[in-house]
Amino acid sequence: MKVCIFAEGCYPYVMGGVSSWIHSIIKMFDKVEFSIVAIVADRSYRKKFVYELPDNVSEVYEIYLFDKDWAPNQRNTSMTDKEYATLRHLIMDSKVDWDGVFDFFTKKQRSLNDLLMGEDFFKIITALYDRDYPEIAFTDFLWTMRSLYLPLFHALGSQLPKADIYHCVATGYAGIVGCLAHYLNGGKLLLTEHGIYTREREEELIKADWVQGIYKNIWIALFRKMSQVIYDRADRVVSLFGHARELQIELGCPPEKTMVIPNGVDFKRYADIPGKTADDEGFVNIGAILRITPIKDIKTLIQAFSVAKQRAPELKLWIMGPDDEDMEYARECYEYVDYLGVKDIIFTGRINTAEYMGRMDATILTSISEGQPLTILEGYAAHKPSIATDVGNCRGLIYGEEDDNLGEAGILTHVMNIDEIADAMVFIAENREKSRAMGEIGYKRLMSRFKLSDLKNAYARLYGELGEELGIKWQE
């Protein structure tokens, strides 16, 4: 069996989170041949892998959303009536003829520069402007639409591998390219969403400074179109927790396709980890294992710790993870610590989680968006409670869901609520026995349904079912 995984902006360039999940899936099914379609912004990422690829990865295809136009300029850029109608529906309508779109970009070599600067694209954009946006400046609108569709058009013109199962690890560009490969080559199409891509992009766009006013809605509408196509075409759609499945259905995914498969971690990896050192004497260690990026809201974490530190001087904050994904934001975080003059904040850089987790008294996440964080589960594997913001499945991991009546395995706070986050850290410092009891509840919750073996068994069944539908015998 050959499985092709489609990943946007993560594996194999970025450590942690979704990347860790992909790496685990590939390693646990070592008799399956995997290929990777990795979608990134531009060629500055070329071959800059931070993972050592397992032996069963046969190839990595890189797609650059903002790339040079490699197609030769065409003297005749006019479209047939059918091609024009296909492009017009893509840009102007909520329902899109995606088969026509895939044919448009694969059956004829096209210069994207000629397409975006051509008369037909101009006519379509003018019609859209006259119908929906006559109150804004046309020149800005035209150039915005060109920049909006450039990455999508680059993705649709990609060369893609053949596989038995096309496994997309998000909707968005990964979902579109996965649908394109499925359309061209057949096989089965599988979607696993760790977070709800459309909602995450909406949140980012609402907060973004680089896009203003009505243009936010235009971007959001495109992302919704891109999500709908894979919801319609996928054979199975997986989410990590029940509320995410509800959101998928709300966004238009047929309920009969959906299923929930939670994350899983290797609890054995944390069975005999080293505990506290002499340097930890007298400190209560709070560990934030994450990438230093805006979505993790490190600045709120730093400010909340500075408040908590005044009330509980024994607190120490460990911020553990890479800082090279958004180096400007990381620099701002370092400068913010200096500005506040707060002591006992340690930035470790990239770490081996198992080497540090035993020294922690609790883990913490102050993210503004999450799926089902592995950090919380890894903390549970080490019997550590968690402080987390109420995003993604953090509520379910901390308080339990469905028939889970184990109790509280940590403390949930509101997003960007400095006082609540500070109170939670102070609670960990001042209530050591209660904190340890929370860590034990977390361990029991992990063992009930979040083990790596649970994840492996679920995907073995799923890959096996899809393979059987293709007439391929599953070999684990």
Contacts in CASP RR format, 6 or more apart in sequence:
PFRMAT RR
TARGET T0000
AUTHOR 0000-0000-0000
METHOD contacts of the structure
MODEL  1
MKVCIFAEGCYPYVMGGVSSWIHSIIKMFDKVEFSIVAIVADRSYRKKFV
YELPDNVSEVYEIYLFDKDWAPNQRNTSMTDKEYATLRHLIMDSKVDWDG
VFDFFTKKQRSLNDLLMGEDFFKIITALYDRDYPEIAFTDFLWTMRSLYL
PLFHALGSQLPKADIYHCVATGYAGIVGCLAHYLNGGKLLLTEHGIYTRE
REEELIKADWVQGIYKNIWIALFRKMSQVIYDRADRVVSLFGHARELQIE
LGCPPEKTMVIPNGVDFKRYADIPGKTADDEGFVNIGAILRITPIKDIKT
LIQAFSVAKQRAPELKLWIMGPDDEDMEYARECYEYVDYLGVKDIIFTGR
INTAEYMGRMDATILTSISEGQPLTILEGYAAHKPSIATDVGNCRGLIYG
EEDDNLGEAGILTHVMNIDEIADAMVFIAENREKSRAMGEIGYKRLMSRF
KLSDLKNAYARLYGELGEELGIKWQE
1 32 0 8 1.000
1 33 0 8 1.000
1 164 0 8 1.000
1 165 0 8 1.000
1 463 0 8 1.000
1 467 0 8 1.000
1 472 0 8 1.000
1 474 0 8 1.000
1 475 0 8 1.000
2 32 0 8 1.000
2 33 0 8 1.000
2 34 0 8 1.000
2 35 0 8 1.000
2 58 0 8 1.000
2 162 0 8 1.000
2 163 0 8 1.000
2 164 0 8 1.000
2 165 0 8 1.000
3 29 0 8 1.000
3 32 0 8 1.000
3 33 0 8 1.000
3 34 0 8 1.000
3 35 0 8 1.000
3 163 0 8 1.000
3 164 0 8 1.000
3 165 0 8 1.000
3 166 0 8 1.000
3 167 0 8 1.000
3 463 0 8 1.000
4 34 0 8 1.000
4 35 0 8 1.000
4 36 0 8 1.000
4 37 0 8 1.000
4 160 0 8 1.000
4 161 0 8 1.000
4 163 0 8 1.000
4 165 0 8 1.000
4 166 0 8 1.000
4 167 0 8 1.000
4 178 0 8 1.000
4 181 0 8 1.000
5 11 0 8 1.000
5 22 0 8 1.000
5 25 0 8 1.000
5 26 0 8 1.000
5 34 0 8 1.000
5 35 0 8 1.000
5 36 0 8 1.000
5 37 0 8 1.000
5 167 0 8 1.000
5 168 0 8 1.000
5 169 0 8 1.000
6 37 0 8 1.000
6 39 0 8 1.000
6 166 0 8 1.000
6 167 0 8 1.000
6 168 0 8 1.000
6 169 0 8 1.000
6 170 0 8 1.000
6 174 0 8 1.000
6 175 0 8 1.000
6 177 0 8 1.000
6 178 0 8 1.000
6 181 0 8 1.000
7 18 0 8 1.000
7 19 0 8 1.000
7 22 0 8 1.000
7 36 0 8 1.000
7 37 0 8 1.000
7 38 0 8 1.000
7 39 0 8 1.000
7 169 0 8 1.000
7 170 0 8 1.000
7 174 0 8 1.000
8 39 0 8 1.000
8 40 0 8 1.000
8 169 0 8 1.000
8 170 0 8 1.000
8 172 0 8 1.000
8 173 0 8 1.000
8 174 0 8 1.000
9 38 0 8 1.000
9 39 0 8 1.000
9 40 0 8 1.000
9 41 0 8 1.000
10 17 0 8 1.000
10 18 0 8 1.000
10 19 0 8 1.000
10 22 0 8 1.000
10 169 0 8 1.000
11 18 0 8 1.000
11 19 0 8 1.000
11 22 0 8 1.000
11 23 0 8 1.000
11 36 0 8 1.000
11 38 0 8 1.000
11 51 0 8 1.000
11 169 0 8 1.000
12 19 0 8 1.000
12 23 0 8 1.000
12 36 0 8 1.000
12 38 0 8 1.000
12 49 0 8 1.000
12 50 0 8 1.000
12 51 0 8 1.000
12 53 0 8 1.000
12 60 0 8 1.000
13 19 0 8 1.000
13 38 0 8 1.000
13 40 0 8 1.000
13 45 0 8 1.000
13 48 0 8 1.000
13 49 0 8 1.000
13 50 0 8 1.000
14 50 0 8 1.000
14 291 0 8 1.000
14 322 0 8 1.000
14 325 0 8 1.000
15 50 0 8 1.000
15 51 0 8 1.000
15 291 0 8 1.000
15 321 0 8 1.000
15 322 0 8 1.000
15 350 0 8 1.000
16 291 0 8 1.000
16 374 0 8 1.000
17 194 0 8 1.000
17 373 0 8 1.000
17 374 0 8 1.000
18 169 0 8 1.000
18 170 0 8 1.000
18 194 0 8 1.000
19 51 0 8 1.000
20 374 0 8 1.000
21 169 0 8 1.000
21 194 0 8 1.000
21 263 0 8 1.000
21 374 0 8 1.000
22 169 0 8 1.000
23 51 0 8 1.000
23 54 0 8 1.000
24 452 0 8 1.000
24 455 0 8 1.000
25 459 0 8 1.000
26 34 0 8 1.000
26 54 0 8 1.000
26 56 0 8 1.000
26 57 0 8 1.000
27 54 0 8 1.000
28 452 0 8 1.000
28 455 0 8 1.000
28 456 0 8 1.000
28 459 0 8 1.000
29 56 0 8 1.000
29 456 0 8 1.000
29 459 0 8 1.000
29 460 0 8 1.000
29 463 0 8 1.000
29 476 0 8 1.000
30 54 0 8 1.000
30 55 0 8 1.000
30 56 0 8 1.000
31 56 0 8 1.000
31 475 0 8 1.000
31 476 0 8 1.000
32 56 0 8 1.000
32 463 0 8 1.000
33 56 0 8 1.000
33 58 0 8 1.000
34 54 0 8 1.000
34 56 0 8 1.000
34 57 0 8 1.000
34 58 0 8 1.000
35 57 0 8 1.000
35 58 0 8 1.000
35 59 0 8 1.000
35 60 0 8 1.000
35 61 0 8 1.000
35 161 0 8 1.000
35 163 0 8 1.000
36 53 0 8 1.000
36 57 0 8 1.000
36 59 0 8 1.000
36 60 0 8 1.000
36 61 0 8 1.000
37 60 0 8 1.000
37 61 0 8 1.000
37 63 0 8 1.000
37 158 0 8 1.000
37 160 0 8 1.000
37 161 0 8 1.000
37 174 0 8 1.000
37 177 0 8 1.000
37 178 0 8 1.000
37 181 0 8 1.000
38 60 0 8 1.000
38 61 0 8 1.000
38 62 0 8 1.000
38 63 0 8 1.000
39 62 0 8 1.000
39 63 0 8 1.000
39 65 0 8 1.000
39 155 0 8 1.000
39 173 0 8 1.000
39 174 0 8 1.000
39 177 0 8 1.000
40 62 0 8 1.000
40 63 0 8 1.000
40 64 0 8 1.000
40 65 0 8 1.000
41 64 0 8 1.000
41 65 0 8 1.000
41 66 0 8 1.000
42 64 0 8 1.000
42 65 0 8 1.000
42 66 0 8 1.000
42 67 0 8 1.000
43 64 0 8 1.000
43 67 0 8 1.000
45 62 0 8 1.000
45 64 0 8 1.000
46 62 0 8 1.000
47 62 0 8 1.000
49 60 0 8 1.000
53 60 0 8 1.000
59 161 0 8 1.000
61 158 0 8 1.000
61 159 0 8 1.000
61 160 0 8 1.000
61 161 0 8 1.000
63 154 0 8 1.000
63 155 0 8 1.000
63 158 0 8 1.000
63 173 0 8 1.000
63 177 0 8 1.000
64 154 0 8 1.000
65 150 0 8 1.000
65 151 0 8 1.000
65 154 0 8 1.000
65 155 0 8 1.000
65 173 0 8 1.000
66 150 0 8 1.000
66 151 0 8 1.000
66 154 0 8 1.000
67 154 0 8 1.000
69 111 0 8 1.000
69 112 0 8 1.000
69 113 0 8 1.000
71 109 0 8 1.000
71 110 0 8 1.000
71 111 0 8 1.000
71 112 0 8 1.000
72 109 0 8 1.000
72 111 0 8 1.000
73 111 0 8 1.000
73 113 0 8 1.000
73 114 0 8 1.000
74 110 0 8 1.000
74 111 0 8 1.000
74 114 0 8 1.000
77 111 0 8 1.000
77 114 0 8 1.000
77 115 0 8 1.000
77 118 0 8 1.000
77 119 0 8 1.000
77 120 0 8 1.000
78 119 0 8 1.000
78 120 0 8 1.000
79 87 0 8 1.000
79 120 0 8 1.000
83 104 0 8 1.000
84 120 0 8 1.000
84 124 0 8 1.000
86 97 0 8 1.000
86 100 0 8 1.000
86 101 0 8 1.000
86 103 0 8 1.000
86 104 0 8 1.000
87 101 0 8 1.000
87 104 0 8 1.000
87 120 0 8 1.000
87 121 0 8 1.000
87 124 0 8 1.000
88 124 0 8 1.000
88 127 0 8 1.000
89 95 0 8 1.000
89 96 0 8 1.000
89 97 0 8 1.000
90 96 0 8 1.000
90 97 0 8 1.000
90 101 0 8 1.000
91 124 0 8 1.000
91 125 0 8 1.000
91 128 0 8 1.000
91 145 0 8 1.000
91 149 0 8 1.000
92 124 0 8 1.000
92 127 0 8 1.000
92 128 0 8 1.000
92 131 0 8 1.000
94 221 0 8 1.000
94 225 0 8 1.000
96 225 0 8 1.000
96 229 0 8 1.000
98 179 0 8 1.000
98 183 0 8 1.000
98 229 0 8 1.000
98 233 0 8 1.000
99 183 0 8 1.000
101 156 0 8 1.000
102 156 0 8 1.000
102 179 0 8 1.000
102 180 0 8 1.000
102 183 0 8 1.000
102 184 0 8 1.000
104 156 0 8 1.000
105 153 0 8 1.000
105 156 0 8 1.000
105 157 0 8 1.000
106 156 0 8 1.000
106 157 0 8 1.000
106 180 0 8 1.000
106 184 0 8 1.000
112 150 0 8 1.000
112 153 0 8 1.000
112 154 0 8 1.000
115 121 0 8 1.000
115 153 0 8 1.000
116 146 0 8 1.000
116 149 0 8 1.000
116 150 0 8 1.000
116 153 0 8 1.000
117 146 0 8 1.000
121 146 0 8 1.000
122 142 0 8 1.000
125 141 0 8 1.000
125 142 0 8 1.000
125 145 0 8 1.000
126 138 0 8 1.000
128 145 0 8 1.000
129 138 0 8 1.000
129 141 0 8 1.000
129 142 0 8 1.000
133 141 0 8 1.000
133 214 0 8 1.000
136 214 0 8 1.000
144 215 0 8 1.000
144 218 0 8 1.000
145 218 0 8 1.000
148 218 0 8 1.000
148 219 0 8 1.000
148 222 0 8 1.000
151 173 0 8 1.000
152 173 0 8 1.000
152 176 0 8 1.000
152 222 0 8 1.000
152 226 0 8 1.000
155 173 0 8 1.000
155 176 0 8 1.000
155 177 0 8 1.000
155 180 0 8 1.000
156 176 0 8 1.000
156 177 0 8 1.000
156 180 0 8 1.000
157 180 0 8 1.000
158 177 0 8 1.000
158 180 0 8 1.000
160 177 0 8 1.000
160 178 0 8 1.000
160 180 0 8 1.000
160 181 0 8 1.000
160 184 0 8 1.000
160 185 0 8 1.000
161 181 0 8 1.000
162 185 0 8 1.000
163 181 0 8 1.000
163 185 0 8 1.000
163 187 0 8 1.000
164 187 0 8 1.000
164 188 0 8 1.000
164 466 0 8 1.000
164 467 0 8 1.000
164 470 0 8 1.000
164 472 0 8 1.000
165 187 0 8 1.000
165 188 0 8 1.000
165 189 0 8 1.000
165 190 0 8 1.000
165 463 0 8 1.000
165 466 0 8 1.000
165 467 0 8 1.000
166 178 0 8 1.000
166 181 0 8 1.000
166 182 0 8 1.000
166 187 0 8 1.000
166 188 0 8 1.000
166 189 0 8 1.000
166 190 0 8 1.000
167 190 0 8 1.000
167 191 0 8 1.000
167 192 0 8 1.000
168 174 0 8 1.000
168 175 0 8 1.000
168 177 0 8 1.000
168 178 0 8 1.000
168 189 0 8 1.000
168 190 0 8 1.000
168 191 0 8 1.000
168 192 0 8 1.000
168 230 0 8 1.000
168 234 0 8 1.000
169 192 0 8 1.000
169 193 0 8 1.000
169 194 0 8 1.000
170 193 0 8 1.000
170 194 0 8 1.000
170 195 0 8 1.000
170 197 0 8 1.000
171 191 0 8 1.000
171 193 0 8 1.000
171 197 0 8 1.000
171 198 0 8 1.000
171 226 0 8 1.000
171 227 0 8 1.000
171 230 0 8 1.000
171 231 0 8 1.000
172 197 0 8 1.000
172 198 0 8 1.000
172 201 0 8 1.000
172 223 0 8 1.000
172 226 0 8 1.000
172 227 0 8 1.000
172 230 0 8 1.000
173 226 0 8 1.000
175 191 0 8 1.000
175 226 0 8 1.000
175 227 0 8 1.000
175 229 0 8 1.000
175 230 0 8 1.000
176 226 0 8 1.000
176 229 0 8 1.000
176 230 0 8 1.000
178 189 0 8 1.000
178 230 0 8 1.000
179 189 0 8 1.000
179 229 0 8 1.000
179 230 0 8 1.000
179 233 0 8 1.000
182 188 0 8 1.000
182 189 0 8 1.000
182 233 0 8 1.000
187 470 0 8 1.000
188 235 0 8 1.000
188 466 0 8 1.000
188 467 0 8 1.000
188 469 0 8 1.000
188 470 0 8 1.000
189 230 0 8 1.000
189 233 0 8 1.000
189 234 0 8 1.000
189 235 0 8 1.000
190 234 0 8 1.000
190 235 0 8 1.000
190 236 0 8 1.000
190 238 0 8 1.000
190 462 0 8 1.000
190 466 0 8 1.000
191 230 0 8 1.000
191 231 0 8 1.000
191 234 0 8 1.000
191 236 0 8 1.000
191 237 0 8 1.000
191 238 0 8 1.000
192 238 0 8 1.000
192 239 0 8 1.000
192 261 0 8 1.000
193 237 0 8 1.000
193 238 0 8 1.000
193 239 0 8 1.000
193 240 0 8 1.000
193 244 0 8 1.000
193 248 0 8 1.000
194 240 0 8 1.000
194 371 0 8 1.000
194 372 0 8 1.000
195 239 0 8 1.000
195 240 0 8 1.000
195 244 0 8 1.000
195 369 0 8 1.000
195 370 0 8 1.000
195 371 0 8 1.000
195 392 0 8 1.000
196 244 0 8 1.000
196 247 0 8 1.000
196 248 0 8 1.000
196 251 0 8 1.000
197 223 0 8 1.000
197 227 0 8 1.000
198 220 0 8 1.000
198 223 0 8 1.000
198 224 0 8 1.000
198 227 0 8 1.000
198 251 0 8 1.000
199 247 0 8 1.000
200 369 0 8 1.000
201 219 0 8 1.000
201 220 0 8 1.000
201 223 0 8 1.000
202 220 0 8 1.000
202 223 0 8 1.000
203 368 0 8 1.000
203 369 0 8 1.000
204 295 0 8 1.000
205 211 0 8 1.000
205 216 0 8 1.000
205 219 0 8 1.000
205 220 0 8 1.000
206 216 0 8 1.000
208 216 0 8 1.000
211 219 0 8 1.000
224 251 0 8 1.000
227 251 0 8 1.000
228 251 0 8 1.000
228 252 0 8 1.000
231 237 0 8 1.000
231 248 0 8 1.000
231 251 0 8 1.000
231 252 0 8 1.000
231 253 0 8 1.000
231 254 0 8 1.000
231 257 0 8 1.000
232 254 0 8 1.000
234 257 0 8 1.000
235 257 0 8 1.000
235 466 0 8 1.000
235 469 0 8 1.000
236 257 0 8 1.000
236 259 0 8 1.000
236 462 0 8 1.000
236 466 0 8 1.000
237 248 0 8 1.000
237 253 0 8 1.000
237 257 0 8 1.000
237 258 0 8 1.000
237 259 0 8 1.000
238 258 0 8 1.000
238 259 0 8 1.000
238 260 0 8 1.000
238 261 0 8 1.000
238 462 0 8 1.000
239 245 0 8 1.000
239 247 0 8 1.000
239 248 0 8 1.000
239 258 0 8 1.000
239 259 0 8 1.000
239 260 0 8 1.000
239 261 0 8 1.000
240 260 0 8 1.000
240 261 0 8 1.000
240 262 0 8 1.000
240 263 0 8 1.000
240 371 0 8 1.000
240 372 0 8 1.000
240 393 0 8 1.000
241 260 0 8 1.000
241 262 0 8 1.000
241 371 0 8 1.000
241 372 0 8 1.000
241 392 0 8 1.000
241 393 0 8 1.000
241 396 0 8 1.000
241 401 0 8 1.000
242 260 0 8 1.000
242 401 0 8 1.000
243 392 0 8 1.000
243 393 0 8 1.000
244 260 0 8 1.000
244 371 0 8 1.000
244 392 0 8 1.000
244 393 0 8 1.000
245 258 0 8 1.000
245 259 0 8 1.000
245 260 0 8 1.000
248 258 0 8 1.000
249 255 0 8 1.000
249 258 0 8 1.000
259 462 0 8 1.000
261 455 0 8 1.000
261 458 0 8 1.000
261 459 0 8 1.000
261 462 0 8 1.000
262 372 0 8 1.000
262 449 0 8 1.000
262 450 0 8 1.000
262 454 0 8 1.000
262 455 0 8 1.000
263 372 0 8 1.000
263 374 0 8 1.000
263 377 0 8 1.000
263 450 0 8 1.000
263 455 0 8 1.000
264 374 0 8 1.000
264 377 0 8 1.000
264 450 0 8 1.000
264 451 0 8 1.000
264 452 0 8 1.000
264 454 0 8 1.000
264 455 0 8 1.000
265 374 0 8 1.000
265 377 0 8 1.000
265 378 0 8 1.000
265 381 0 8 1.000
265 446 0 8 1.000
265 450 0 8 1.000
265 451 0 8 1.000
265 452 0 8 1.000
266 381 0 8 1.000
266 451 0 8 1.000
266 452 0 8 1.000
267 381 0 8 1.000
267 443 0 8 1.000
267 446 0 8 1.000
267 447 0 8 1.000
267 451 0 8 1.000
267 452 0 8 1.000
269 354 0 8 1.000
269 381 0 8 1.000
270 354 0 8 1.000
270 357 0 8 1.000
270 358 0 8 1.000
270 378 0 8 1.000
270 379 0 8 1.000
270 381 0 8 1.000
270 382 0 8 1.000
273 354 0 8 1.000
273 355 0 8 1.000
273 357 0 8 1.000
273 358 0 8 1.000
273 382 0 8 1.000
274 355 0 8 1.000
274 358 0 8 1.000
274 359 0 8 1.000
275 358 0 8 1.000
275 359 0 8 1.000
276 285 0 8 1.000
276 358 0 8 1.000
276 359 0 8 1.000
277 359 0 8 1.000
280 359 0 8 1.000
282 314 0 8 1.000
283 314 0 8 1.000
283 315 0 8 1.000
283 316 0 8 1.000
283 344 0 8 1.000
284 312 0 8 1.000
284 314 0 8 1.000
284 315 0 8 1.000
284 316 0 8 1.000
284 361 0 8 1.000
284 428 0 8 1.000
284 429 0 8 1.000
284 432 0 8 1.000
285 316 0 8 1.000
285 318 0 8 1.000
285 359 0 8 1.000
285 360 0 8 1.000
285 361 0 8 1.000
286 305 0 8 1.000
286 315 0 8 1.000
286 316 0 8 1.000
286 317 0 8 1.000
286 318 0 8 1.000
286 360 0 8 1.000
286 361 0 8 1.000
286 362 0 8 1.000
286 363 0 8 1.000
286 364 0 8 1.000
286 387 0 8 1.000
286 425 0 8 1.000
286 428 0 8 1.000
287 317 0 8 1.000
287 318 0 8 1.000
287 319 0 8 1.000
287 320 0 8 1.000
287 356 0 8 1.000
287 360 0 8 1.000
287 362 0 8 1.000
287 363 0 8 1.000
287 364 0 8 1.000
288 296 0 8 1.000
288 298 0 8 1.000
288 301 0 8 1.000
288 317 0 8 1.000
288 318 0 8 1.000
288 319 0 8 1.000
288 320 0 8 1.000
288 363 0 8 1.000
288 364 0 8 1.000
288 365 0 8 1.000
288 366 0 8 1.000
289 320 0 8 1.000
289 321 0 8 1.000
289 351 0 8 1.000
289 353 0 8 1.000
289 356 0 8 1.000
289 357 0 8 1.000
289 363 0 8 1.000
289 375 0 8 1.000
289 378 0 8 1.000
290 296 0 8 1.000
290 298 0 8 1.000
290 319 0 8 1.000
290 320 0 8 1.000
290 321 0 8 1.000
290 365 0 8 1.000
290 367 0 8 1.000
290 375 0 8 1.000
291 321 0 8 1.000
291 322 0 8 1.000
291 325 0 8 1.000
292 298 0 8 1.000
292 319 0 8 1.000
292 321 0 8 1.000
292 322 0 8 1.000
292 323 0 8 1.000
292 325 0 8 1.000
292 326 0 8 1.000
292 329 0 8 1.000
292 330 0 8 1.000
292 333 0 8 1.000
292 347 0 8 1.000
293 325 0 8 1.000
293 326 0 8 1.000
293 329 0 8 1.000
294 326 0 8 1.000
294 329 0 8 1.000
294 368 0 8 1.000
295 367 0 8 1.000
295 368 0 8 1.000
295 369 0 8 1.000
296 365 0 8 1.000
296 366 0 8 1.000
296 367 0 8 1.000
296 368 0 8 1.000
297 366 0 8 1.000
297 367 0 8 1.000
297 368 0 8 1.000
297 389 0 8 1.000
297 415 0 8 1.000
297 416 0 8 1.000
298 319 0 8 1.000
298 329 0 8 1.000
298 333 0 8 1.000
298 366 0 8 1.000
299 332 0 8 1.000
299 333 0 8 1.000
299 336 0 8 1.000
300 366 0 8 1.000
300 416 0 8 1.000
300 418 0 8 1.000
300 421 0 8 1.000
301 317 0 8 1.000
301 319 0 8 1.000
301 364 0 8 1.000
301 366 0 8 1.000
301 421 0 8 1.000
302 317 0 8 1.000
302 333 0 8 1.000
302 336 0 8 1.000
302 337 0 8 1.000
302 340 0 8 1.000
302 342 0 8 1.000
302 345 0 8 1.000
303 336 0 8 1.000
303 340 0 8 1.000
303 418 0 8 1.000
304 366 0 8 1.000
304 418 0 8 1.000
304 419 0 8 1.000
304 421 0 8 1.000
304 422 0 8 1.000
304 425 0 8 1.000
305 315 0 8 1.000
305 317 0 8 1.000
305 342 0 8 1.000
305 345 0 8 1.000
305 422 0 8 1.000
305 425 0 8 1.000
306 340 0 8 1.000
306 341 0 8 1.000
306 342 0 8 1.000
307 418 0 8 1.000
307 419 0 8 1.000
307 422 0 8 1.000
308 315 0 8 1.000
308 421 0 8 1.000
308 422 0 8 1.000
308 423 0 8 1.000
308 425 0 8 1.000
308 426 0 8 1.000
308 429 0 8 1.000
309 315 0 8 1.000
309 342 0 8 1.000
309 343 0 8 1.000
309 344 0 8 1.000
311 422 0 8 1.000
311 426 0 8 1.000
312 425 0 8 1.000
312 426 0 8 1.000
312 429 0 8 1.000
312 430 0 8 1.000
314 429 0 8 1.000
315 344 0 8 1.000
315 425 0 8 1.000
315 426 0 8 1.000
315 429 0 8 1.000
316 344 0 8 1.000
316 345 0 8 1.000
316 346 0 8 1.000
317 344 0 8 1.000
317 345 0 8 1.000
317 346 0 8 1.000
317 364 0 8 1.000
318 346 0 8 1.000
318 348 0 8 1.000
318 356 0 8 1.000
318 359 0 8 1.000
318 360 0 8 1.000
319 333 0 8 1.000
319 345 0 8 1.000
319 346 0 8 1.000
319 347 0 8 1.000
319 348 0 8 1.000
320 348 0 8 1.000
320 349 0 8 1.000
320 351 0 8 1.000
320 353 0 8 1.000
320 356 0 8 1.000
321 348 0 8 1.000
321 349 0 8 1.000
321 350 0 8 1.000
321 351 0 8 1.000
322 349 0 8 1.000
322 350 0 8 1.000
323 330 0 8 1.000
323 347 0 8 1.000
323 349 0 8 1.000
324 330 0 8 1.000
334 347 0 8 1.000
337 345 0 8 1.000
348 356 0 8 1.000
353 378 0 8 1.000
357 363 0 8 1.000
357 378 0 8 1.000
357 379 0 8 1.000
357 381 0 8 1.000
357 382 0 8 1.000
357 384 0 8 1.000
358 382 0 8 1.000
358 384 0 8 1.000
360 379 0 8 1.000
360 382 0 8 1.000
360 384 0 8 1.000
361 384 0 8 1.000
361 428 0 8 1.000
361 429 0 8 1.000
361 432 0 8 1.000
361 435 0 8 1.000
362 384 0 8 1.000
362 385 0 8 1.000
362 386 0 8 1.000
362 387 0 8 1.000
362 410 0 8 1.000
362 425 0 8 1.000
362 428 0 8 1.000
362 435 0 8 1.000
363 375 0 8 1.000
363 376 0 8 1.000
363 378 0 8 1.000
363 379 0 8 1.000
363 384 0 8 1.000
363 385 0 8 1.000
363 386 0 8 1.000
363 387 0 8 1.000
364 386 0 8 1.000
364 387 0 8 1.000
364 388 0 8 1.000
364 421 0 8 1.000
364 424 0 8 1.000
364 425 0 8 1.000
365 373 0 8 1.000
365 375 0 8 1.000
365 376 0 8 1.000
365 386 0 8 1.000
365 387 0 8 1.000
365 388 0 8 1.000
365 389 0 8 1.000
365 394 0 8 1.000
366 388 0 8 1.000
366 389 0 8 1.000
366 413 0 8 1.000
366 415 0 8 1.000
366 416 0 8 1.000
366 421 0 8 1.000
367 373 0 8 1.000
367 388 0 8 1.000
367 389 0 8 1.000
367 391 0 8 1.000
367 415 0 8 1.000
368 389 0 8 1.000
368 391 0 8 1.000
368 415 0 8 1.000
368 416 0 8 1.000
369 391 0 8 1.000
369 392 0 8 1.000
370 388 0 8 1.000
370 389 0 8 1.000
370 391 0 8 1.000
370 392 0 8 1.000
370 393 0 8 1.000
370 394 0 8 1.000
371 391 0 8 1.000
371 392 0 8 1.000
371 393 0 8 1.000
372 392 0 8 1.000
372 393 0 8 1.000
372 397 0 8 1.000
373 388 0 8 1.000
373 393 0 8 1.000
373 394 0 8 1.000
373 397 0 8 1.000
375 386 0 8 1.000
376 386 0 8 1.000
376 388 0 8 1.000
376 394 0 8 1.000
376 397 0 8 1.000
376 398 0 8 1.000
377 397 0 8 1.000
377 446 0 8 1.000
377 450 0 8 1.000
379 386 0 8 1.000
380 386 0 8 1.000
380 397 0 8 1.000
380 409 0 8 1.000
380 439 0 8 1.000
380 442 0 8 1.000
380 443 0 8 1.000
380 445 0 8 1.000
380 446 0 8 1.000
380 450 0 8 1.000
381 443 0 8 1.000
381 446 0 8 1.000
383 436 0 8 1.000
383 439 0 8 1.000
383 440 0 8 1.000
383 442 0 8 1.000
383 443 0 8 1.000
384 439 0 8 1.000
385 409 0 8 1.000
385 410 0 8 1.000
385 411 0 8 1.000
385 428 0 8 1.000
385 435 0 8 1.000
385 436 0 8 1.000
385 438 0 8 1.000
385 439 0 8 1.000
385 441 0 8 1.000
385 442 0 8 1.000
386 394 0 8 1.000
386 397 0 8 1.000
386 398 0 8 1.000
386 409 0 8 1.000
386 410 0 8 1.000
386 411 0 8 1.000
386 442 0 8 1.000
387 410 0 8 1.000
387 411 0 8 1.000
387 413 0 8 1.000
387 421 0 8 1.000
387 424 0 8 1.000
387 425 0 8 1.000
387 428 0 8 1.000
388 394 0 8 1.000
388 397 0 8 1.000
388 398 0 8 1.000
388 410 0 8 1.000
388 411 0 8 1.000
388 412 0 8 1.000
388 413 0 8 1.000
389 412 0 8 1.000
389 413 0 8 1.000
389 414 0 8 1.000
389 415 0 8 1.000
389 416 0 8 1.000
389 421 0 8 1.000
390 412 0 8 1.000
390 413 0 8 1.000
390 414 0 8 1.000
390 415 0 8 1.000
391 415 0 8 1.000
394 412 0 8 1.000
395 401 0 8 1.000
395 412 0 8 1.000
397 409 0 8 1.000
397 445 0 8 1.000
398 408 0 8 1.000
398 409 0 8 1.000
398 410 0 8 1.000
398 411 0 8 1.000
398 412 0 8 1.000
399 407 0 8 1.000
399 408 0 8 1.000
399 409 0 8 1.000
399 412 0 8 1.000
400 406 0 8 1.000
400 407 0 8 1.000
400 409 0 8 1.000
400 445 0 8 1.000
404 445 0 8 1.000
404 448 0 8 1.000
406 441 0 8 1.000
406 442 0 8 1.000
406 444 0 8 1.000
406 445 0 8 1.000
406 448 0 8 1.000
407 441 0 8 1.000
408 438 0 8 1.000
408 441 0 8 1.000
409 438 0 8 1.000
409 439 0 8 1.000
409 441 0 8 1.000
409 442 0 8 1.000
409 445 0 8 1.000
410 438 0 8 1.000
410 439 0 8 1.000
410 441 0 8 1.000
410 442 0 8 1.000
411 424 0 8 1.000
411 427 0 8 1.000
411 428 0 8 1.000
413 420 0 8 1.000
413 421 0 8 1.000
413 424 0 8 1.000
414 420 0 8 1.000
427 434 0 8 1.000
427 435 0 8 1.000
428 435 0 8 1.000
460 474 0 8 1.000
460 476 0 8 1.000
463 474 0 8 1.000
464 474 0 8 1.000
467 473 0 8 1.000
467 474 0 8 1.000
468 474 0 8 1.000
END
